[in-house]
Amino acid sequence: MPGLTLSRYIFVRFCATVGAGIGAILLLIYLIDFIEMFRRASGAVSVGAASAAFLSLLRAPSIAEQAMPFVVLASAMFAFFNLSRRMELIVARAAGVSAWQFLTPALVATALLGAFIVAAYNPAAAAMKEQADRLETELFGGPKRETDTSLWFRQRGVDGQSIVHANQSSDRGAQLTGVSAFVFLDDGSFVERVDAARAELHPGYWELTDARVNAPGEEALAVGSYLLATNLAAAQVTQAFVPPDSVPFWSLRQVASRAEQAGLDAHRYRLRFQSLLALPLFLIAMVLIAAAFSLRFFRSGGAGVLVAGGVTAGFVLYVATKIIGDLGGAGLLSAPVAAWSPAFIGGMLGTLALLHQEDG
């Protein structure tokens, strides 16, 4: 019973500290974003402070999600330092409780937090971000950032296959501007290149307007309308403009499948899916790293040095995760390896440091 009571106490204290850290970072991000939105709203007559505040409220959860590993790291260090400062961990150690025993409630709380972020927080944040993008477009005008980039995709049709490049997409992928299409036969033989100012998607074909057709051995031909067969739907086209961070967890596998069917690169979506699956383990690694630095406080002192060491270790792990993630997004590493290896390595290093401290 004393062990259960102590575990419950540590669990509640740890959850309260991490919850306060998440609330603080959400508030900080909201205030910074609100100041920026209010500055932009000051130049628009029809946009008031209330609209800017609501827009920042919708954007804050998505931005805060990227900072969750650091929030957990800082909150865990603060929780362990606070328990040490109150002499509670010292008393527990004197009673025969090992570091692994009073770390278990914190690790369980972290695993539950990671599962909550993946299953509920991420889909809600993505939905709010999508609504924020629509509201930002209505308030400030102009295309959304996701549609302001170029696109390559491959498609098939009744006449053969083609590779299409477009500068921008609108109307949920049904309208393209700055279009170039390279048309091939089913056996891979090149037929012609078509450049057009605009393209509109109809059931089973694209209608390219103001087009210029270039075929091998023939002079360029200008046509008012060119029909290009396709097997794609508008959702498959516009999906290429949507970054993986804006797709909810429960939709990532479906989006990746649609991207592959459209001949698009699905590595980023599969990597994002695996990264979210690995998030609970990555947060646990952050807690182990925090414990490796903060549980020594009551023994040797030097809180500032230990805090700096913990933050540096967490930052190095975060940078390594980004580098490996870039390799996975480029297809140089498989998505599971790129997503899970930083969490495994960080967890093993944190466990090794704790074993060295506690068991010599």
BELBELQUI-V76786 format. One record per residue. N is the residue number from 1. RES is the residue in three letters. SS is DSSP state (H for helix, E for strand, L for the rest). PHI is phi in degrees with one decimal (none if undefined). OMEGA is omega in whole degrees, -180 to 180 (* if undefined). Layout:
N:RES:SS:PHI:OMEGA / N:RES:SS:PHI:OMEGA
//
This chain:
1:MET:L:none:176 / 2:PRO:H:-58.5:178 / 3:GLY:H:-65.2:178 / 4:LEU:H:-66.2:179 / 5:THR:H:-64.4:179 / 6:LEU:H:-63.4:180 / 7:SER:H:-62.5:179 / 8:ARG:H:-63.9:-180 / 9:TYR:H:-64.1:180 / 10:ILE:H:-64.7:179 / 11:PHE:H:-59.5:-179 / 12:VAL:H:-66.3:-179 / 13:ARG:H:-63.9:-180 / 14:PHE:H:-66.0:179 / 15:CYS:H:-61.3:180 / 16:ALA:H:-64.2:-180 / 17:THR:H:-68.7:179 / 18:VAL:H:-66.1:177 / 19:GLY:H:-61.6:177 / 20:ALA:H:-65.0:178 / 21:GLY:H:-64.7:179 / 22:ILE:H:-65.4:178 / 23:GLY:H:-62.2:-180 / 24:ALA:H:-66.2:-179 / 25:ILE:H:-69.8:176 / 26:LEU:H:-63.1:179 / 27:LEU:H:-65.0:-180 / 28:LEU:H:-63.3:180 / 29:ILE:H:-63.8:180 / 30:TYR:H:-62.0:-178 / 31:LEU:H:-65.4:180 / 32:ILE:H:-64.1:-179 / 33:ASP:H:-68.0:179 / 34:PHE:H:-64.6:178 / 35:ILE:H:-61.9:179 / 36:GLU:H:-66.5:179 / 37:MET:H:-65.5:178 / 38:PHE:H:-66.0:176 / 39:ARG:H:-64.7:178 / 40:ARG:H:-66.2:-179 / 41:ALA:H:-68.3:180 / 42:SER:L:-65.5:178 / 43:GLY:L:-92.7:178 / 44:ALA:L:-115.6:-175 / 45:VAL:L:-66.6:-173 / 46:SER:L:-85.8:-177 / 47:VAL:L:-108.1:-180 / 48:GLY:L:-102.3:-179 / 49:ALA:H:-65.6:180 / 50:ALA:H:-64.0:178 / 51:SER:H:-66.0:178 / 52:ALA:H:-64.7:179 / 53:ALA:H:-65.8:179 / 54:PHE:H:-66.4:178 / 55:LEU:H:-63.2:178 / 56:SER:H:-65.6:178 / 57:LEU:H:-63.5:178 / 58:LEU:H:-73.4:-176 / 59:ARG:H:-84.3:-172 / 60:ALA:H:-59.8:-178 / 61:PRO:H:-59.8:-180 / 62:SER:H:-65.8:179 / 63:ILE:H:-68.8:-178 / 64:ALA:H:-65.9:-180 / 65:GLU:H:-59.4:-179 / 66:GLN:H:-68.4:-177 / 67:ALA:L:-96.3:-176 / 68:MET:H:-57.2:179 / 69:PRO:H:-58.6:179 / 70:PHE:H:-69.4:177 / 71:VAL:H:-62.7:179 / 72:VAL:H:-65.0:179 / 73:LEU:H:-60.4:-178 / 74:ALA:H:-65.6:-179 / 75:SER:H:-66.5:179 / 76:ALA:H:-64.4:178 / 77:MET:H:-62.1:180 / 78:PHE:H:-64.9:180 / 79:ALA:H:-63.8:-179 / 80:PHE:H:-68.9:177 / 81:PHE:H:-62.6:-179 / 82:ASN:H:-66.9:177 / 83:LEU:H:-64.1:178 / 84:SER:H:-70.2:-179 / 85:ARG:H:-63.8:178 / 86:ARG:L:-82.3:179 / 87:MET:L:67.1:-177 / 88:GLU:H:-72.6:178 / 89:LEU:H:-68.7:178 / 90:ILE:H:-66.1:178 / 91:VAL:H:-63.6:179 / 92:ALA:H:-64.3:178 / 93:ARG:H:-64.7:179 / 94:ALA:H:-65.7:179 / 95:ALA:L:-83.8:177 / 96:GLY:L:96.2:180 / 97:VAL:L:-86.2:-179 / 98:SER:L:-80.2:178 / 99:ALA:H:-62.5:-179 / 100:TRP:H:-67.9:180 / 101:GLN:H:-70.4:179 / 102:PHE:H:-87.7:170 / 103:LEU:H:-85.5:-177 / 104:THR:H:-57.3:178 / 105:PRO:H:-59.8:179 / 106:ALA:H:-66.4:179 / 107:LEU:H:-68.2:177 / 108:VAL:H:-64.0:178 / 109:ALA:H:-61.7:180 / 110:THR:H:-67.3:178 / 111:ALA:H:-62.1:178 / 112:LEU:H:-65.0:178 / 113:LEU:H:-63.1:179 / 114:GLY:H:-61.2:178 / 115:ALA:H:-64.3:178 / 116:PHE:H:-65.2:180 / 117:ILE:H:-61.8:-177 / 118:VAL:H:-69.2:-171 / 119:ALA:H:-81.9:-173 / 120:ALA:H:-124.0:-175 / 121:TYR:H:-65.1:-179 / 122:ASN:H:-61.1:177 / 123:PRO:H:-60.3:179 / 124:ALA:H:-66.3:179 / 125:ALA:H:-64.4:179 / 126:ALA:H:-65.7:178 / 127:ALA:H:-65.4:178 / 128:MET:H:-66.4:178 / 129:LYS:H:-65.2:178 / 130:GLU:H:-64.3:177 / 131:GLN:H:-65.5:178 / 132:ALA:H:-64.9:178 / 133:ASP:H:-63.9:178 / 134:ARG:H:-64.6:-180 / 135:LEU:H:-66.1:179 / 136:GLU:H:-63.7:177 / 137:THR:H:-65.3:179 / 138:GLU:H:-67.6:-175 / 139:LEU:H:-78.7:-172 / 140:PHE:H:-107.8:178 / 141:GLY:L:75.1:179 / 142:GLY:L:84.1:-179 / 143:PRO:L:-71.6:174 / 144:LYS:L:-67.4:-178 / 145:ARG:H:-61.5:-178 / 146:GLU:H:-66.5:-177 / 147:THR:H:-101.5:-176 / 148:ASP:L:-102.6:179 / 149:THR:L:-130.3:-180 / 150:SER:L:-79.3:-173 / 151:LEU:E:-145.1:170 / 152:TRP:E:-119.6:172 / 153:PHE:E:-151.6:180 / 154:ARG:E:-111.5:-178 / 155:GLN:E:-145.0:176 / 156:ARG:E:-123.9:178 / 157:GLY:E:-154.9:-178 / 158:VAL:L:-66.7:-178 / 159:ASP:L:-95.0:-177 / 160:GLY:E:140.2:-179 / 161:GLN:E:-125.8:-178 / 162:SER:E:-153.6:175 / 163:ILE:E:-114.8:-172 / 164:VAL:E:-119.6:173 / 165:HIS:E:-120.0:178 / 166:ALA:E:-137.2:179 / 167:ASN:L:-80.3:-177 / 168:GLN:E:-144.5:177 / 169:SER:E:-127.6:177 / 170:SER:E:-148.9:180 / 171:ASP:H:53.1:177 / 172:ARG:H:56.6:175 / 173:GLY:H:91.4:-178 / 174:ALA:L:-83.9:180 / 175:GLN:E:-124.4:177 / 176:LEU:E:-124.1:176 / 177:THR:E:-127.6:-179 / 178:GLY:E:62.5:-169 / 179:VAL:E:-100.7:170 / 180:SER:E:-133.1:-178 / 181:ALA:E:-124.4:177 / 182:PHE:E:-107.6:-171 / 183:VAL:E:-99.5:-180 / 184:PHE:E:-130.0:170 / 185:LEU:L:-80.5:-180 / 186:ASP:L:-63.6:179 / 187:ASP:L:-84.7:178 / 188:GLY:L:93.5:179 / 189:SER:L:-73.4:180 / 190:PHE:E:-72.5:-179 / 191:VAL:E:-106.5:-176 / 192:GLU:E:-167.6:174 / 193:ARG:E:-116.5:-179 / 194:VAL:E:-123.5:174 / 195:ASP:E:-110.9:-177 / 196:ALA:E:-143.3:178 / 197:ALA:E:-71.8:-177 / 198:ARG:E:-142.5:175 / 199:ALA:E:-143.9:179 / 200:GLU:E:-123.1:-177 / 201:LEU:E:-87.0:173 / 202:HIS:E:-118.9:179 / 203:PRO:L:-57.6:176 / 204:GLY:L:92.4:-179 / 205:TYR:E:-161.0:170 / 206:TRP:E:-99.7:172 / 207:GLU:E:-107.2:-180 / 208:LEU:E:-95.3:-179 / 209:THR:E:-107.3:-177 / 210:ASP:E:53.2:-173 / 211:ALA:E:-98.2:176 / 212:ARG:E:-132.0:-173 / 213:VAL:E:-104.2:177 / 214:ASN:E:-121.4:178 / 215:ALA:E:-113.4:-180 / 216:PRO:L:-58.4:178 / 217:GLY:L:77.3:180 / 218:GLU:L:-129.0:178 / 219:GLU:L:-74.9:179 / 220:ALA:L:-62.9:-177 / 221:LEU:E:-124.4:177 / 222:ALA:E:-92.9:180 / 223:VAL:E:-130.5:179 / 224:GLY:E:-75.2:-178 / 225:SER:E:-145.8:180 / 226:TYR:E:-134.1:-179 / 227:LEU:E:-101.6:-178 / 228:LEU:E:-122.7:-178 / 229:ALA:E:-66.5:-179 / 230:THR:L:-149.9:175 / 231:ASN:L:-112.2:-174 / 232:LEU:L:-96.0:170 / 233:ALA:L:-104.7:-177 / 234:ALA:H:-60.5:-179 / 235:ALA:H:-62.9:179 / 236:GLN:H:-69.5:180 / 237:VAL:H:-73.9:-176 / 238:THR:H:-69.1:-180 / 239:GLN:H:-62.5:-179 / 240:ALA:H:-67.9:179 / 241:PHE:H:-89.4:-176 / 242:VAL:L:-91.9:179 / 243:PRO:L:-69.3:-178 / 244:PRO:H:-58.5:-178 / 245:ASP:H:-64.7:-179 / 246:SER:H:-92.5:-179 / 247:VAL:L:-98.4:178 / 248:PRO:L:-61.7:-177 / 249:PHE:H:-56.6:-175 / 250:TRP:H:-71.6:-180 / 251:SER:H:-105.7:-172 / 252:LEU:H:-64.3:-178 / 253:ARG:H:-65.9:178 / 254:GLN:H:-66.2:179 / 255:VAL:H:-64.0:178 / 256:ALA:H:-62.7:179 / 257:SER:H:-65.7:179 / 258:ARG:H:-65.4:179 / 259:ALA:H:-64.5:179 / 260:GLU:H:-66.4:177 / 261:GLN:H:-62.9:179 / 262:ALA:L:-84.9:-179 / 263:GLY:L:77.9:-179 / 264:LEU:L:-94.9:179 / 265:ASP:L:-77.9:-178 / 266:ALA:L:-103.4:-177 / 267:HIS:H:-60.7:-176 / 268:ARG:H:-64.5:-179 / 269:TYR:H:-70.8:178 / 270:ARG:H:-68.1:177 / 271:LEU:H:-65.9:178 / 272:ARG:H:-62.4:179 / 273:PHE:H:-62.3:-180 / 274:GLN:H:-67.7:179 / 275:SER:H:-64.6:177 / 276:LEU:H:-68.6:176 / 277:LEU:H:-61.4:-178 / 278:ALA:L:-84.0:-175 / 279:LEU:H:-59.0:178 / 280:PRO:H:-56.2:179 / 281:LEU:H:-66.8:179 / 282:PHE:H:-65.8:177 / 283:LEU:H:-67.0:176 / 284:ILE:H:-62.6:177 / 285:ALA:H:-61.3:178 / 286:MET:H:-63.4:179 / 287:VAL:H:-66.6:178 / 288:LEU:H:-63.9:177 / 289:ILE:H:-64.0:178 / 290:ALA:H:-61.2:-180 / 291:ALA:H:-66.1:-179 / 292:ALA:H:-61.2:-179 / 293:PHE:H:-98.7:-172 / 294:SER:H:-89.2:-179 / 295:LEU:L:-75.7:177 / 296:ARG:L:-87.5:-172 / 297:PHE:H:-61.9:-176 / 298:PHE:H:-73.8:179 / 299:ARG:H:-92.9:-168 / 300:SER:H:-115.5:-180 / 301:GLY:L:72.5:-180 / 302:GLY:L:72.8:-175 / 303:ALA:H:-61.1:-177 / 304:GLY:H:-61.8:180 / 305:VAL:H:-65.1:-179 / 306:LEU:H:-67.2:177 / 307:VAL:H:-62.1:179 / 308:ALA:H:-60.8:178 / 309:GLY:H:-64.5:178 / 310:GLY:H:-65.5:179 / 311:VAL:H:-63.9:179 / 312:THR:H:-63.6:179 / 313:ALA:H:-63.1:178 / 314:GLY:H:-64.9:179 / 315:PHE:H:-66.9:178 / 316:VAL:H:-61.7:179 / 317:LEU:H:-64.4:179 / 318:TYR:H:-65.3:179 / 319:VAL:H:-63.6:178 / 320:ALA:H:-61.8:177 / 321:THR:H:-63.2:179 / 322:LYS:H:-65.6:180 / 323:ILE:H:-64.0:179 / 324:ILE:H:-64.3:177 / 325:GLY:H:-63.2:177 / 326:ASP:H:-63.4:177 / 327:LEU:H:-65.4:177 / 328:GLY:H:-69.0:178 / 329:GLY:H:-65.4:178 / 330:ALA:L:-83.6:179 / 331:GLY:L:84.5:180 / 332:LEU:L:-78.2:175 / 333:LEU:L:-126.8:176 / 334:SER:L:-68.0:-177 / 335:ALA:H:-59.6:178 / 336:PRO:H:-61.2:180 / 337:VAL:H:-65.2:-178 / 338:ALA:H:-65.5:-176 / 339:ALA:H:-85.6:-172 / 340:TRP:H:-92.7:-175 / 341:SER:H:-62.4:178 / 342:PRO:H:-61.8:180 / 343:ALA:H:-65.6:179 / 344:PHE:H:-64.5:-178 / 345:ILE:H:-65.0:178 / 346:GLY:H:-61.5:178 / 347:GLY:H:-64.3:180 / 348:MET:H:-67.4:179 / 349:LEU:H:-66.5:177 / 350:GLY:H:-63.3:178 / 351:THR:H:-64.4:179 / 352:LEU:H:-62.2:179 / 353:ALA:H:-64.5:179 / 354:LEU:H:-67.5:177 / 355:LEU:H:-61.5:179 / 356:HIS:H:-65.3:-179 / 357:GLN:H:-72.4:-172 / 358:GLU:H:-85.1:-174 / 359:ASP:H:-114.5:178 / 360:GLY:L:76.6:*
//
